[in-house]
Amino acid sequence: MGCASSIHISDRVVYHSGKESEESHSPQQTNTTQQSQQQGNPAQGLPIKPSSYKTTLTEVQFGPMKLYEDQLQVLLVFAKEDNQNNGFCWACEKANFKCSIARTPESALECFLEKHHDLIIIDHRHSRYFDAEALCRSIRAVNSSENTVIVAVVKRPDREEATVMSLLAAGFNRRYVENANMMACYNELIQLEHGEVRAQFKLRACNAIFTALEQSQEAIEITSEDQVIQYVNPAYESIMGYQKGELVGKEIIEVPKSEKNKPDLLETINSCIRKGKEWQGIYYAKKKNGDSVQQNVKITPVIGQGGKIRHYVSTNRPLNDNNKTEKSSDRVQAESQTDIQSCKHKDRRKGSLDVRSTTSRGSDGSSQRRHSSMARIHSMTIEAPITKVINIINAAQESSPMPVAEALDRVLEILRTTELYSPQLGTKEEDPHTNDLVGGLMTDGLRRLSGNEYIFSTKQPHHIPSHLTTPLSLNDIPPRVAQTMENEDSWDFDIFNLEAATMKRPLTYLGLKIFSRFGVCEFLSCPEATLRSWLQVIEANYHSSNSYHNSSHAADVLHATAYFLCKERVKQSLDPIDEVAALIAATVHDVDHPGRTNSFLCNAGSELAILYNDTAVLESHHAALAFQITTRDDKCNIFKNMERNEYRTLRQAIIDMVLATEMTKHFEHVNKFVNSINKPLAALEENGGNGDEESVKGILTSPENRILVKRMLIKCADISNPCRPLELCIEWAGRISEEYFAQTDEEKRQGLPVVMPVFDRNTCSIPKSQISFIDYFITDMFDAWDAFADLPNLMQHLDNNYKYWKGLDERKLHSLRPPPE
């Protein structure tokens, strides 16, 4: 969970539902709890009796609304258990608040995402444990934190009083000068409950009010006491033809008026409402297109601070043509409601579920048709982000000229596809190499009607072979191998020299050196002998018979990962746990790869495809097997000495990175990285040199963006071959082509669908396949990664290699190299 109740861990009274249990705890449970408290379990605070907790609802009056406030939820974030921590724990018990404790920023964020606490108290006194302001910013990045009160516990100043501006800028609501006195902590909590927390609770209720306004079929306009427009709802925009941005901030007198109203009507209305009285009657409003629309209008003054009128709320209902004669207010109101129900505002797209009412806009009904699927989406109470986008587009169509409305209809058609991130390819005849390559890498294969199953005949045992059981250390590395690895921190490092020097065991040796350079053993608290054994068993489970997906490829990806981790932007973004996760993920990302694609396995009905439901088959297998191998034997269990929550965080990061190497979501990962990181960073730099330092840090270190950075890093490392020096690039191209050739051969032998027909060893043009791969997958991704990490040498290699393949293709050559002169 990443957090625990400050009460008994096993006590479901607080941790699960907050309701008082009717069951009594067994003596065994009580003893266990007391023992863990005596030992100073960092997940627990003071011993508190479960019976003191009761679920109570506090009645709060908010204008005409009667609100019921549930038991206050408090999250304490203290790296260590001390008197201040315990003081707040005791105060929570006394105040009858639910309380959770987190010891790390990661567990705090995870806990908040699960429970959405009303009040968070963060220890700001000890920067050596964690950055309290960075944690606060991370929490504030979550939408649901808008109404959460966050308090910083600060040191008592020695001399001068420090400013609170940095705390406010980070997102804290207030500070608490350290005072471990229990009654002081209790008083602080009670004041917070009746002050900021209660105010935020009322503000949360405003969301319901605004939701009602947004979904109302009546046009609603809110103005200030000076009659400056502050809000109009979608119905108002739809009926009047204006966009919200065209009205908000303008004075009422700036909006064009209809000439159909009596000359003294506006003066009569103003005279009435300025006295604090409500006005209701018939009024002609002028739409943006110049037409006048007759409305039944009710304007209500709202009394605010100081007993003065602070706002005016105008509710407008259009009348149909039959109601233009003046009637009494009650009769008009009743008949207007009838008209609304019968015609559903035929001018509006959003409010109607009647498809027929919107298919006749303009002469071309087909281009302006209202889709029933869109209508159902509009009626949903829970909106996905894509639904909100579609709603915005639909609203924009109402006041748009015909060509724009037709273009937006085409946009809606595109948005209905599920493959929003995948480019559409041309026909098979236009670019067969790209189509075959993409089809082979980005699909899970065709459904095979035969009952034949494909089982690997060369499947390797998942254990350490006898000849690898003696661990070696950095000091035992043979001089030739050590010399080969001298420049392993350079991008131009030759992995094939290491492969030859180690007799096809480069992963163990390179892993030892890189893991040592990054202090992985120290982070994991594991002996070097355990790491050595782990590297050996992982390497033993790579298939040396594969021409490409073998331990040399894993070592190459590990090398690229280590290289990227040393780039300044990446270091600014990632924490030590992220670096360790990336190195481990790179090491295991293709373990036990059979040398066949996911499409092949699905078509063949392989055991793995059945196990993983034809979805991310190999990537799921690599991640699962890596942890099975690691945790099965203590001799190679590098995670054995990790704290439980830290292990779970590390494990999740490794799994996420390995799964990110699956190509079906390639464009999704790249687009999210560009839109969430590259574009915001570029905007900051354009606005002021390198941008505001804190804003840059906020983008780089937010939990969501750190995940995107890690995914992008391992993806680029995994397919970085076209960015290597030319000779290395050519060797890798030959190896992957041979593996694809072997797959095509086997597909033909077994009568399986041929996933990539162009990879026929007798007809394939390797230069064309490399050009297609670079054009489709590599260029955009490495442009984005270079913009982030600054990799001019890689981009130069990529340019050189592309020209090399282009040169061969222009000469109609199909081979890796030109023929000898």
ABEGO torsion letter per residue (X at the ends): XGBBBABBAABAAAAAAGBBBABBBBAAAAAAAAAAAAAGBAABBBBBBAAABBBBBBBBBBEABBBBBBBBBBBBBBABBBAAAAAAAAAAAAAGBBBBBBABAAAAAAAAAAAGBABBBBBAABAAABBAAAAAAAAAABAAAAABBBBBBBBBBABBBBBAAAAAAAGBABBBBBBABAAAAAAAAAAAAABAAAAAAAAAAAAAAAAAAAABABBBBBBBAAGBBABBBAAAAAAAGBBAAAABGBBAAABBBBAABBAAAAAAAAAAAAAGBBBBEBBBBBBAAGBBBBBBBBBBBBBBBGGBBABBBBBBBBBBAAAABBBBAAAAAAAAAAAAAAAGGAABAAABABAAAAAABEABAAAABBBAAAAAAAABABBBAAAAAAAAAAAAAAABBAAAAAAAAAAAAAAABABAABBBBBBAAABAAAAAAAAAAABAEBBBABABBBBBAABBBBBBBAAAABBBBAAABBAAAAAAAAAAABAABBAAAAAAAAGGAAAAAAAAAAAAAAGAAAAAGBBAAAAAAAAAAAAAABBAABAABBAAAAAAAAAAAAAAAABAAAAAABBAAAAAAAAAAAAAAABGBAGBBAAAAAAAGBAAAAAAGGBGAAAAAAAAAAAAAAAABAAABAAAABBAAAAAAAAAAAAAAAAAABAAAAAAAAAAAAAAAAAAAAAAAAABEAEBAAAAAAAAABAAAAAAAAAAAAAAAAAAAAABBAAAAAAAAAAAAAAAAAAAAAAAAAGBBBABAABBAAABBAAAAAAAAAAAAAAAAAAAAAAAAGBAAAAAAAAAAAAAAAAAAAAGBABABBBBX
